[in-house]
Amino acid sequence: MHHHPEQSSRQPTTIRLQTPADLIAIVPYLIGYRPDQGLVVVAFNNDLLTVAVRSDLPDQPSDRDEFVTQAVRMLVHEAAPRVALIGYGPGERITPYMHAFATALTAHNIAILDMLRCENDRYWSYLCPDPACCPPEGTPYDAGSNRAAAHAVLAGLVALPGKEALQQMLQPVGGEQRTIMTAATAAARARAEARLATPDLDEHYWFTEGLQHAHKCYQHARAGRPIPADDLAWLGVLLTGVLVRDISYTLHRRYGTHIARRLWIDVTRTIDPAYAAAPATILAFLALHHGETTLAGYAAERALQAEPNYPFARLILATLPYGIPPAESDAELDDLAKTITEQATRTPELAKPVLPTPPNLDRHT
């Protein structure tokens, strides 16, 4: 199996999946944490893993058909000829969805590699009729000692213990790191205010500087280096310009989703909390397009902690219950970057920083 979307380079990592236990063990490294409920859809094109999406199941059975239709529509858009489904939870919750997916996928000529249910460290296959292979009481598995999971770790993929750890990972840092960032942010803000007050400043300065500085921070992430506090604070200021935020999102095309994910998680948690809305929203949009709906939701909520009315984050939260957008192609990202750059040429003021209210003022006035 080649795992493509989350790699730091354009070269996929090869991990062999030989048993259902291998597939179950690799899922946490595809979605970023160990699921305990919901449904994971893993799509393959030949031997290349192209999509891994986890979704909560609707509470109302009446919403089941719409949920299945949306998920299959995504798979058709992705041109995914083979899929595996893994449901987490009791049989009465999972089985009706598996039957609905079997009908819908067959109708669209999408082959089903396996349909599994996991509960209490055991799995059941809906496709295997052999009790010697898949006994009625389920097959025990140990994801922690699984060979495929070990390969995922060697490939640099990370799985957190659960959703709570994912949410906690995005909370602001404290202690000395926070003190250093507060001072660096004050200096970066003063630098921006001085440049905003400069009458003869090149009108394209902010977009050019924002793009160059975003590249610099991506390069730190690619090399595995911490971003210096001064660079991080300046990035936070620059990202308050909406076109700088948007062009920074498109750079994961160049550096790879795995590095981008690591970068924007690090920026979101480390940056001065008043500046977290833009990086958290970039992370949310990135996660949304790569099937990490739980991370997308937490990141959008983190953005709204910083700016309660941040429109982009509100939009992401509003779309989460209605299915997952398909992953973006390289061509689509190139077109988006071109559109943003052209807009920066026409309306360079949209790249200017919009600095948050200073902390020493009453934000509610």
QUIHUUR-V711315 format. One record per backbone hydrogen bond with DSSP energy under -0.5 kcal/mol. NH is the residue of the N-H (numbers start at 0). CO is the residue of the C=O. Records with the same first field share a line. If there is no record, write none. Layout:
NH->CO / CO
//
This chain:
1->46
2->12
3->1 / 48
6->3
11->9
12->2
14->0 / 12
17->15
22->18
23->19
24->20
25->21
26->22
27->23
28->25
29->25 / 26
30->26
31->27
33->159
34->32
37->87
38->54
39->85
40->52
41->39 / 83
42->50
43->81
44->47
47->44
48->1 / 46
49->42 / 47
50->42
52->40
53->290
54->38
60->58
62->59
63->60
66->62
67->63
68->64
69->65
70->66
71->67
72->68
73->69
74->70
75->71
76->72
77->73
78->75
79->74
80->78
81->43
82->110
83->41
84->113
85->39
86->115
87->37
88->86 / 117
92->89
93->89
94->90
96->93
97->93
98->94
99->95
100->96
101->97
102->98
103->99
104->100
105->101
106->102
107->103
108->105
109->104
110->80 / 108
112->82 / 110
113->82
115->84
116->123
117->86
118->121
121->118
122->138
123->116
125->114
126->114
128->126
130->128
132->129
133->129
137->134
138->122
139->137
140->120
142->140
144->141
145->142
149->145
150->146
151->147
152->148
153->149
154->150
155->152
156->151
159->31
165->161
166->162
167->163
168->164
169->165 / 166
170->167
172->268
176->173
177->173
178->174
179->175
180->176
181->177
182->178
183->179
184->180
185->181
186->182
187->183
188->184
189->185
190->186
191->187
192->188
193->189
194->190
195->191
196->192
197->194
198->196
200->197
204->201
207->203
208->204
209->205
210->206
211->207
212->208
213->209
214->210
215->211
216->212
217->213
218->214
219->215
220->216
221->217
222->218
223->220
224->219
231->227
232->228
233->229
234->230
235->231
236->232
237->233
238->234
239->236
240->237
241->239
242->349
243->240
244->240
245->241
246->242
247->243
248->244
249->245
250->246 / 247
251->248
252->249
253->250
254->250
255->251
257->6
259->255
260->256
261->257
262->258
263->259
264->260
265->261
266->262
267->263
268->264
269->265
270->266
274->271
275->272
278->274
279->275
280->276
281->277
282->278
283->279
284->280
285->281
286->282
287->283
288->284
289->285 / 286
290->287
291->286
292->53 / 290
295->291
296->292
297->293
298->294
299->295
300->296
301->297
302->298
303->299
304->300
305->301
306->302
309->306
313->309
314->310
315->311
316->312
317->313
318->314
319->315
320->316
321->318
322->319
332->328
333->329
334->330
335->331
336->332
337->333
338->334
339->335
340->336
341->337
342->338
343->339
344->340
345->341
346->342
349->346
350->347
351->348
354->352
360->357
362->360
364->361
//
